[in-house]
Amino acid sequence: MDKFNLFTKKLLEICVAAMLAVMSFLVFLNVVLRYSFNTSFTMTEELSRFLFIWVIFLGAILAFSENAHVNVSVLSDKLSKKGKLILSLCTNAIMLICCYLIFTGSYQQMVINWHNYSPISSIPTGISFLASTTMSFGIGLLIISRLIVNIATLFRGEKV
C-alpha cells in the first residue's frame, strides 16, 4: 500500500509540475509575442485557466496528503491523546461528508457542462468540474484511510 501511495503522490507531483511548466511557458510565450511582435495565441488564456484550475485542485490533494493545510489547534492542544483521536475521527467524518457533497455537486455540473464548449479552444467546460470531482474523490480516499487507521487505533486500545 505504501508503494501505491508513493507512486500516486509522485504521479500527482509530476502532473502538477508539468501543468505549471506548460502554463508558465504559454503565458510567457504569449507575453513575448504580444509585446515583441504585436500578435498572440488566442487559446493561451483559456488553456492557462483550465491548467490553473487543475493545478489548484491536484495541489489540494497533495497538500491534504501531507497535512499542509491550515490547522487551528486551539481546542486539540488542550485535549488528551485519546481526546485528540476522537476529535480527529469527528473532523474527518465531517470532511468526508463535505467531500461527498463537493463530489456530487461537481459531478452534476460536469455532466451538465460537458457539452458546453469554451469559445476559442472548444474544450468542454465540464473539464473544470472534473477537476473538483477528482479532488473530492482523492481527498475522500485519504480521509477514509485516516478514519480506518484512527478507528483501528481506538478499538485496539493502543497507547495513543
PyMOL commands that place a pseudoatom at each C-alpha (Angstrom):
pseudoatom trace, name=CA, resn=MET, resi=1, chain=A, elem=C, hetatm=0, pos=[0.000, 0.000, 0.000]
pseudoatom trace, name=CA, resn=ASP, resi=2, chain=A, elem=C, hetatm=0, pos=[2.874, 2.358, 0.763]
pseudoatom trace, name=CA, resn=LYS, resi=3, chain=A, elem=C, hetatm=0, pos=[4.316, 1.806, -2.713]
pseudoatom trace, name=CA, resn=PHE, resi=4, chain=A, elem=C, hetatm=0, pos=[0.948, 2.648, -4.255]
pseudoatom trace, name=CA, resn=ASN, resi=5, chain=A, elem=C, hetatm=0, pos=[0.666, 5.806, -2.126]
pseudoatom trace, name=CA, resn=LEU, resi=6, chain=A, elem=C, hetatm=0, pos=[4.187, 6.858, -3.058]
pseudoatom trace, name=CA, resn=PHE, resi=7, chain=A, elem=C, hetatm=0, pos=[3.544, 6.159, -6.751]
pseudoatom trace, name=CA, resn=THR, resi=8, chain=A, elem=C, hetatm=0, pos=[0.284, 8.129, -6.668]
pseudoatom trace, name=CA, resn=LYS, resi=9, chain=A, elem=C, hetatm=0, pos=[1.910, 11.042, -4.865]
pseudoatom trace, name=CA, resn=LYS, resi=10, chain=A, elem=C, hetatm=0, pos=[4.820, 11.156, -7.319]
pseudoatom trace, name=CA, resn=LEU, resi=11, chain=A, elem=C, hetatm=0, pos=[2.413, 10.949, -10.257]
pseudoatom trace, name=CA, resn=LEU, resi=12, chain=A, elem=C, hetatm=0, pos=[0.388, 13.873, -8.883]
pseudoatom trace, name=CA, resn=GLU, resi=13, chain=A, elem=C, hetatm=0, pos=[3.563, 15.881, -8.290]
pseudoatom trace, name=CA, resn=ILE, resi=14, chain=A, elem=C, hetatm=0, pos=[4.726, 15.230, -11.856]
pseudoatom trace, name=CA, resn=CYS, resi=15, chain=A, elem=C, hetatm=0, pos=[1.316, 16.211, -13.251]
pseudoatom trace, name=CA, resn=VAL, resi=16, chain=A, elem=C, hetatm=0, pos=[1.222, 19.432, -11.228]
pseudoatom trace, name=CA, resn=ALA, resi=17, chain=A, elem=C, hetatm=0, pos=[4.799, 20.314, -12.204]
pseudoatom trace, name=CA, resn=ALA, resi=18, chain=A, elem=C, hetatm=0, pos=[4.109, 19.607, -15.883]
pseudoatom trace, name=CA, resn=MET, resi=19, chain=A, elem=C, hetatm=0, pos=[0.932, 21.688, -15.822]
pseudoatom trace, name=CA, resn=LEU, resi=20, chain=A, elem=C, hetatm=0, pos=[2.757, 24.568, -14.131]
pseudoatom trace, name=CA, resn=ALA, resi=21, chain=A, elem=C, hetatm=0, pos=[5.542, 24.366, -16.699]
pseudoatom trace, name=CA, resn=VAL, resi=22, chain=A, elem=C, hetatm=0, pos=[3.131, 24.337, -19.646]
pseudoatom trace, name=CA, resn=MET, resi=23, chain=A, elem=C, hetatm=0, pos=[1.061, 27.147, -18.149]
pseudoatom trace, name=CA, resn=SER, resi=24, chain=A, elem=C, hetatm=0, pos=[4.154, 29.286, -17.473]
pseudoatom trace, name=CA, resn=PHE, resi=25, chain=A, elem=C, hetatm=0, pos=[5.524, 28.632, -20.946]
pseudoatom trace, name=CA, resn=LEU, resi=26, chain=A, elem=C, hetatm=0, pos=[2.226, 29.528, -22.627]
pseudoatom trace, name=CA, resn=VAL, resi=27, chain=A, elem=C, hetatm=0, pos=[1.818, 32.757, -20.686]
pseudoatom trace, name=CA, resn=PHE, resi=28, chain=A, elem=C, hetatm=0, pos=[5.474, 33.750, -21.196]
pseudoatom trace, name=CA, resn=LEU, resi=29, chain=A, elem=C, hetatm=0, pos=[5.272, 32.978, -24.910]
pseudoatom trace, name=CA, resn=ASN, resi=30, chain=A, elem=C, hetatm=0, pos=[2.077, 34.974, -25.229]
pseudoatom trace, name=CA, resn=VAL, resi=31, chain=A, elem=C, hetatm=0, pos=[3.603, 37.978, -23.437]
pseudoatom trace, name=CA, resn=VAL, resi=32, chain=A, elem=C, hetatm=0, pos=[6.683, 37.882, -25.675]
pseudoatom trace, name=CA, resn=LEU, resi=33, chain=A, elem=C, hetatm=0, pos=[4.572, 37.557, -28.813]
pseudoatom trace, name=CA, resn=ARG, resi=34, chain=A, elem=C, hetatm=0, pos=[2.211, 40.308, -27.732]
pseudoatom trace, name=CA, resn=TYR, resi=35, chain=A, elem=C, hetatm=0, pos=[4.871, 42.893, -26.879]
pseudoatom trace, name=CA, resn=SER, resi=36, chain=A, elem=C, hetatm=0, pos=[7.526, 41.972, -29.425]
pseudoatom trace, name=CA, resn=PHE, resi=37, chain=A, elem=C, hetatm=0, pos=[5.503, 41.027, -32.478]
pseudoatom trace, name=CA, resn=ASN, resi=38, chain=A, elem=C, hetatm=0, pos=[2.087, 42.544, -31.717]
pseudoatom trace, name=CA, resn=THR, resi=39, chain=A, elem=C, hetatm=0, pos=[0.405, 39.144, -32.050]
pseudoatom trace, name=CA, resn=SER, resi=40, chain=A, elem=C, hetatm=0, pos=[-0.548, 36.300, -29.723]
pseudoatom trace, name=CA, resn=PHE, resi=41, chain=A, elem=C, hetatm=0, pos=[-2.066, 32.847, -29.495]
pseudoatom trace, name=CA, resn=THR, resi=42, chain=A, elem=C, hetatm=0, pos=[-5.768, 33.125, -28.882]
pseudoatom trace, name=CA, resn=MET, resi=43, chain=A, elem=C, hetatm=0, pos=[-6.058, 29.853, -26.965]
pseudoatom trace, name=CA, resn=THR, resi=44, chain=A, elem=C, hetatm=0, pos=[-3.399, 30.682, -24.372]
pseudoatom trace, name=CA, resn=GLU, resi=45, chain=A, elem=C, hetatm=0, pos=[-5.726, 32.388, -21.911]
pseudoatom trace, name=CA, resn=GLU, resi=46, chain=A, elem=C, hetatm=0, pos=[-8.285, 29.581, -21.911]
pseudoatom trace, name=CA, resn=LEU, resi=47, chain=A, elem=C, hetatm=0, pos=[-5.686, 26.817, -21.711]
pseudoatom trace, name=CA, resn=SER, resi=48, chain=A, elem=C, hetatm=0, pos=[-3.917, 28.613, -18.870]
pseudoatom trace, name=CA, resn=ARG, resi=49, chain=A, elem=C, hetatm=0, pos=[-7.197, 28.975, -16.996]
pseudoatom trace, name=CA, resn=PHE, resi=50, chain=A, elem=C, hetatm=0, pos=[-8.026, 25.277, -17.320]
pseudoatom trace, name=CA, resn=LEU, resi=51, chain=A, elem=C, hetatm=0, pos=[-4.489, 24.276, -16.324]
pseudoatom trace, name=CA, resn=PHE, resi=52, chain=A, elem=C, hetatm=0, pos=[-4.593, 26.649, -13.346]
pseudoatom trace, name=CA, resn=ILE, resi=53, chain=A, elem=C, hetatm=0, pos=[-7.846, 25.086, -12.134]
pseudoatom trace, name=CA, resn=TRP, resi=54, chain=A, elem=C, hetatm=0, pos=[-6.322, 21.604, -12.365]
pseudoatom trace, name=CA, resn=VAL, resi=55, chain=A, elem=C, hetatm=0, pos=[-3.109, 22.697, -10.615]
pseudoatom trace, name=CA, resn=ILE, resi=56, chain=A, elem=C, hetatm=0, pos=[-5.134, 24.102, -7.721]
pseudoatom trace, name=CA, resn=PHE, resi=57, chain=A, elem=C, hetatm=0, pos=[-7.281, 21.010, -7.230]
pseudoatom trace, name=CA, resn=LEU, resi=58, chain=A, elem=C, hetatm=0, pos=[-4.487, 18.466, -7.694]
pseudoatom trace, name=CA, resn=GLY, resi=59, chain=A, elem=C, hetatm=0, pos=[-2.333, 20.571, -5.380]
pseudoatom trace, name=CA, resn=ALA, resi=60, chain=A, elem=C, hetatm=0, pos=[-5.114, 20.415, -2.793]
pseudoatom trace, name=CA, resn=ILE, resi=61, chain=A, elem=C, hetatm=0, pos=[-4.878, 16.616, -2.829]
pseudoatom trace, name=CA, resn=LEU, resi=62, chain=A, elem=C, hetatm=0, pos=[-1.104, 16.805, -2.383]
pseudoatom trace, name=CA, resn=ALA, resi=63, chain=A, elem=C, hetatm=0, pos=[-1.387, 19.353, 0.422]
pseudoatom trace, name=CA, resn=PHE, resi=64, chain=A, elem=C, hetatm=0, pos=[-4.007, 17.259, 2.203]
pseudoatom trace, name=CA, resn=SER, resi=65, chain=A, elem=C, hetatm=0, pos=[-1.881, 14.135, 1.927]
pseudoatom trace, name=CA, resn=GLU, resi=66, chain=A, elem=C, hetatm=0, pos=[0.972, 15.962, 3.672]
pseudoatom trace, name=CA, resn=ASN, resi=67, chain=A, elem=C, hetatm=0, pos=[-1.246, 17.729, 6.261]
pseudoatom trace, name=CA, resn=ALA, resi=68, chain=A, elem=C, hetatm=0, pos=[-0.099, 21.040, 4.814]
pseudoatom trace, name=CA, resn=HIS, resi=69, chain=A, elem=C, hetatm=0, pos=[-3.465, 22.803, 5.051]
pseudoatom trace, name=CA, resn=VAL, resi=70, chain=A, elem=C, hetatm=0, pos=[-4.127, 25.422, 7.704]
pseudoatom trace, name=CA, resn=ASN, resi=71, chain=A, elem=C, hetatm=0, pos=[-4.792, 23.746, 11.033]
pseudoatom trace, name=CA, resn=VAL, resi=72, chain=A, elem=C, hetatm=0, pos=[-6.356, 25.521, 14.020]
pseudoatom trace, name=CA, resn=SER, resi=73, chain=A, elem=C, hetatm=0, pos=[-5.235, 23.611, 17.082]
pseudoatom trace, name=CA, resn=VAL, resi=74, chain=A, elem=C, hetatm=0, pos=[-6.610, 25.758, 19.926]
pseudoatom trace, name=CA, resn=LEU, resi=75, chain=A, elem=C, hetatm=0, pos=[-9.031, 23.046, 21.057]
pseudoatom trace, name=CA, resn=SER, resi=76, chain=A, elem=C, hetatm=0, pos=[-6.995, 19.973, 20.206]
pseudoatom trace, name=CA, resn=ASP, resi=77, chain=A, elem=C, hetatm=0, pos=[-3.941, 21.206, 22.133]
pseudoatom trace, name=CA, resn=LYS, resi=78, chain=A, elem=C, hetatm=0, pos=[-5.958, 21.069, 25.362]
pseudoatom trace, name=CA, resn=LEU, resi=79, chain=A, elem=C, hetatm=0, pos=[-7.208, 17.507, 24.864]
pseudoatom trace, name=CA, resn=SER, resi=80, chain=A, elem=C, hetatm=0, pos=[-5.686, 14.220, 25.946]
pseudoatom trace, name=CA, resn=LYS, resi=81, chain=A, elem=C, hetatm=0, pos=[-4.264, 11.909, 23.285]
pseudoatom trace, name=CA, resn=LYS, resi=82, chain=A, elem=C, hetatm=0, pos=[-7.460, 9.851, 23.250]
pseudoatom trace, name=CA, resn=GLY, resi=83, chain=A, elem=C, hetatm=0, pos=[-9.495, 13.057, 23.040]
pseudoatom trace, name=CA, resn=LYS, resi=84, chain=A, elem=C, hetatm=0, pos=[-7.399, 14.194, 20.084]
pseudoatom trace, name=CA, resn=LEU, resi=85, chain=A, elem=C, hetatm=0, pos=[-8.061, 10.865, 18.385]
pseudoatom trace, name=CA, resn=ILE, resi=86, chain=A, elem=C, hetatm=0, pos=[-11.819, 11.175, 18.928]
pseudoatom trace, name=CA, resn=LEU, resi=87, chain=A, elem=C, hetatm=0, pos=[-11.760, 14.786, 17.712]
pseudoatom trace, name=CA, resn=SER, resi=88, chain=A, elem=C, hetatm=0, pos=[-9.810, 13.630, 14.664]
pseudoatom trace, name=CA, resn=LEU, resi=89, chain=A, elem=C, hetatm=0, pos=[-12.475, 10.997, 13.956]
pseudoatom trace, name=CA, resn=CYS, resi=90, chain=A, elem=C, hetatm=0, pos=[-15.218, 13.636, 14.179]
pseudoatom trace, name=CA, resn=THR, resi=91, chain=A, elem=C, hetatm=0, pos=[-13.440, 16.172, 11.969]
pseudoatom trace, name=CA, resn=ASN, resi=92, chain=A, elem=C, hetatm=0, pos=[-12.534, 13.514, 9.416]
pseudoatom trace, name=CA, resn=ALA, resi=93, chain=A, elem=C, hetatm=0, pos=[-16.161, 12.350, 9.307]
pseudoatom trace, name=CA, resn=ILE, resi=94, chain=A, elem=C, hetatm=0, pos=[-17.329, 15.929, 8.720]
pseudoatom trace, name=CA, resn=MET, resi=95, chain=A, elem=C, hetatm=0, pos=[-14.707, 16.420, 5.999]
pseudoatom trace, name=CA, resn=LEU, resi=96, chain=A, elem=C, hetatm=0, pos=[-15.801, 13.166, 4.357]
pseudoatom trace, name=CA, resn=ILE, resi=97, chain=A, elem=C, hetatm=0, pos=[-19.375, 14.465, 4.240]
pseudoatom trace, name=CA, resn=CYS, resi=98, chain=A, elem=C, hetatm=0, pos=[-18.087, 17.699, 2.671]
pseudoatom trace, name=CA, resn=CYS, resi=99, chain=A, elem=C, hetatm=0, pos=[-16.122, 15.700, 0.098]
pseudoatom trace, name=CA, resn=TYR, resi=100, chain=A, elem=C, hetatm=0, pos=[-19.269, 13.756, -0.742]
pseudoatom trace, name=CA, resn=LEU, resi=101, chain=A, elem=C, hetatm=0, pos=[-21.233, 16.987, -1.238]
pseudoatom trace, name=CA, resn=ILE, resi=102, chain=A, elem=C, hetatm=0, pos=[-18.488, 18.501, -3.391]
pseudoatom trace, name=CA, resn=PHE, resi=103, chain=A, elem=C, hetatm=0, pos=[-18.220, 15.280, -5.401]
pseudoatom trace, name=CA, resn=THR, resi=104, chain=A, elem=C, hetatm=0, pos=[-21.947, 15.009, -6.124]
pseudoatom trace, name=CA, resn=GLY, resi=105, chain=A, elem=C, hetatm=0, pos=[-22.341, 18.707, -6.945]
pseudoatom trace, name=CA, resn=SER, resi=106, chain=A, elem=C, hetatm=0, pos=[-19.235, 18.802, -9.119]
pseudoatom trace, name=CA, resn=TYR, resi=107, chain=A, elem=C, hetatm=0, pos=[-20.222, 15.622, -10.909]
pseudoatom trace, name=CA, resn=GLN, resi=108, chain=A, elem=C, hetatm=0, pos=[-23.659, 17.043, -11.702]
pseudoatom trace, name=CA, resn=GLN, resi=109, chain=A, elem=C, hetatm=0, pos=[-22.120, 20.272, -13.003]
pseudoatom trace, name=CA, resn=MET, resi=110, chain=A, elem=C, hetatm=0, pos=[-19.571, 18.311, -15.019]
pseudoatom trace, name=CA, resn=VAL, resi=111, chain=A, elem=C, hetatm=0, pos=[-22.328, 16.327, -16.731]
pseudoatom trace, name=CA, resn=ILE, resi=112, chain=A, elem=C, hetatm=0, pos=[-24.375, 19.478, -17.371]
pseudoatom trace, name=CA, resn=ASN, resi=113, chain=A, elem=C, hetatm=0, pos=[-21.418, 21.407, -18.806]
pseudoatom trace, name=CA, resn=TRP, resi=114, chain=A, elem=C, hetatm=0, pos=[-19.716, 18.610, -20.708]
pseudoatom trace, name=CA, resn=HIS, resi=115, chain=A, elem=C, hetatm=0, pos=[-21.365, 19.613, -23.981]
pseudoatom trace, name=CA, resn=ASN, resi=116, chain=A, elem=C, hetatm=0, pos=[-20.732, 23.333, -23.482]
pseudoatom trace, name=CA, resn=TYR, resi=117, chain=A, elem=C, hetatm=0, pos=[-17.507, 24.270, -25.182]
pseudoatom trace, name=CA, resn=SER, resi=118, chain=A, elem=C, hetatm=0, pos=[-15.187, 27.150, -24.464]
pseudoatom trace, name=CA, resn=PRO, resi=119, chain=A, elem=C, hetatm=0, pos=[-15.465, 29.718, -27.243]
pseudoatom trace, name=CA, resn=ILE, resi=120, chain=A, elem=C, hetatm=0, pos=[-11.876, 29.736, -28.503]
pseudoatom trace, name=CA, resn=SER, resi=121, chain=A, elem=C, hetatm=0, pos=[-10.306, 26.354, -27.751]
pseudoatom trace, name=CA, resn=SER, resi=122, chain=A, elem=C, hetatm=0, pos=[-13.507, 24.269, -27.964]
pseudoatom trace, name=CA, resn=ILE, resi=123, chain=A, elem=C, hetatm=0, pos=[-12.563, 22.419, -24.759]
pseudoatom trace, name=CA, resn=PRO, resi=124, chain=A, elem=C, hetatm=0, pos=[-15.613, 21.165, -22.826]
pseudoatom trace, name=CA, resn=THR, resi=125, chain=A, elem=C, hetatm=0, pos=[-16.199, 23.464, -19.854]
pseudoatom trace, name=CA, resn=GLY, resi=126, chain=A, elem=C, hetatm=0, pos=[-17.063, 20.382, -17.816]
pseudoatom trace, name=CA, resn=ILE, resi=127, chain=A, elem=C, hetatm=0, pos=[-13.300, 19.795, -17.572]
pseudoatom trace, name=CA, resn=SER, resi=128, chain=A, elem=C, hetatm=0, pos=[-13.221, 22.420, -14.806]
pseudoatom trace, name=CA, resn=PHE, resi=129, chain=A, elem=C, hetatm=0, pos=[-15.764, 20.497, -12.769]
pseudoatom trace, name=CA, resn=LEU, resi=130, chain=A, elem=C, hetatm=0, pos=[-13.926, 17.242, -13.431]
pseudoatom trace, name=CA, resn=ALA, resi=131, chain=A, elem=C, hetatm=0, pos=[-11.004, 18.771, -11.518]
pseudoatom trace, name=CA, resn=SER, resi=132, chain=A, elem=C, hetatm=0, pos=[-13.112, 19.386, -8.404]
pseudoatom trace, name=CA, resn=THR, resi=133, chain=A, elem=C, hetatm=0, pos=[-14.686, 15.942, -8.748]
pseudoatom trace, name=CA, resn=THR, resi=134, chain=A, elem=C, hetatm=0, pos=[-11.209, 14.401, -8.890]
pseudoatom trace, name=CA, resn=MET, resi=135, chain=A, elem=C, hetatm=0, pos=[-10.087, 16.459, -5.896]
pseudoatom trace, name=CA, resn=SER, resi=136, chain=A, elem=C, hetatm=0, pos=[-13.041, 15.481, -3.733]
pseudoatom trace, name=CA, resn=PHE, resi=137, chain=A, elem=C, hetatm=0, pos=[-12.606, 11.815, -4.658]
pseudoatom trace, name=CA, resn=GLY, resi=138, chain=A, elem=C, hetatm=0, pos=[-8.872, 11.872, -3.909]
pseudoatom trace, name=CA, resn=ILE, resi=139, chain=A, elem=C, hetatm=0, pos=[-9.232, 13.677, -0.599]
pseudoatom trace, name=CA, resn=GLY, resi=140, chain=A, elem=C, hetatm=0, pos=[-12.169, 11.419, 0.271]
pseudoatom trace, name=CA, resn=LEU, resi=141, chain=A, elem=C, hetatm=0, pos=[-9.964, 8.347, -0.193]
pseudoatom trace, name=CA, resn=LEU, resi=142, chain=A, elem=C, hetatm=0, pos=[-7.294, 9.888, 2.032]
pseudoatom trace, name=CA, resn=ILE, resi=143, chain=A, elem=C, hetatm=0, pos=[-9.887, 10.664, 4.702]
pseudoatom trace, name=CA, resn=ILE, resi=144, chain=A, elem=C, hetatm=0, pos=[-11.261, 7.117, 4.581]
pseudoatom trace, name=CA, resn=SER, resi=145, chain=A, elem=C, hetatm=0, pos=[-7.767, 5.701, 5.058]
pseudoatom trace, name=CA, resn=ARG, resi=146, chain=A, elem=C, hetatm=0, pos=[-7.206, 8.046, 8.021]
pseudoatom trace, name=CA, resn=LEU, resi=147, chain=A, elem=C, hetatm=0, pos=[-10.551, 7.050, 9.519]
pseudoatom trace, name=CA, resn=ILE, resi=148, chain=A, elem=C, hetatm=0, pos=[-9.680, 3.359, 9.240]
pseudoatom trace, name=CA, resn=VAL, resi=149, chain=A, elem=C, hetatm=0, pos=[-6.325, 3.888, 10.954]
pseudoatom trace, name=CA, resn=ASN, resi=150, chain=A, elem=C, hetatm=0, pos=[-7.863, 6.025, 13.719]
pseudoatom trace, name=CA, resn=ILE, resi=151, chain=A, elem=C, hetatm=0, pos=[-10.740, 3.609, 14.360]
pseudoatom trace, name=CA, resn=ALA, resi=152, chain=A, elem=C, hetatm=0, pos=[-8.356, 0.660, 14.451]
pseudoatom trace, name=CA, resn=THR, resi=153, chain=A, elem=C, hetatm=0, pos=[-6.117, 2.522, 16.899]
pseudoatom trace, name=CA, resn=LEU, resi=154, chain=A, elem=C, hetatm=0, pos=[-9.086, 3.446, 19.086]
pseudoatom trace, name=CA, resn=PHE, resi=155, chain=A, elem=C, hetatm=0, pos=[-10.551, -0.068, 19.196]
pseudoatom trace, name=CA, resn=ARG, resi=156, chain=A, elem=C, hetatm=0, pos=[-7.254, -1.855, 19.693]
pseudoatom trace, name=CA, resn=GLY, resi=157, chain=A, elem=C, hetatm=0, pos=[-6.776, 0.251, 22.761]
pseudoatom trace, name=CA, resn=GLU, resi=158, chain=A, elem=C, hetatm=0, pos=[-3.239, 1.053, 21.770]
pseudoatom trace, name=CA, resn=LYS, resi=159, chain=A, elem=C, hetatm=0, pos=[-1.475, 3.744, 23.642]
pseudoatom trace, name=CA, resn=VAL, resi=160, chain=A, elem=C, hetatm=0, pos=[-2.128, 6.794, 21.559]
for i in range(1, 160): cmd.bond("trace and resi %d" % i, "trace and resi %d" % (i + 1))
show_as sticks, trace
zoom trace
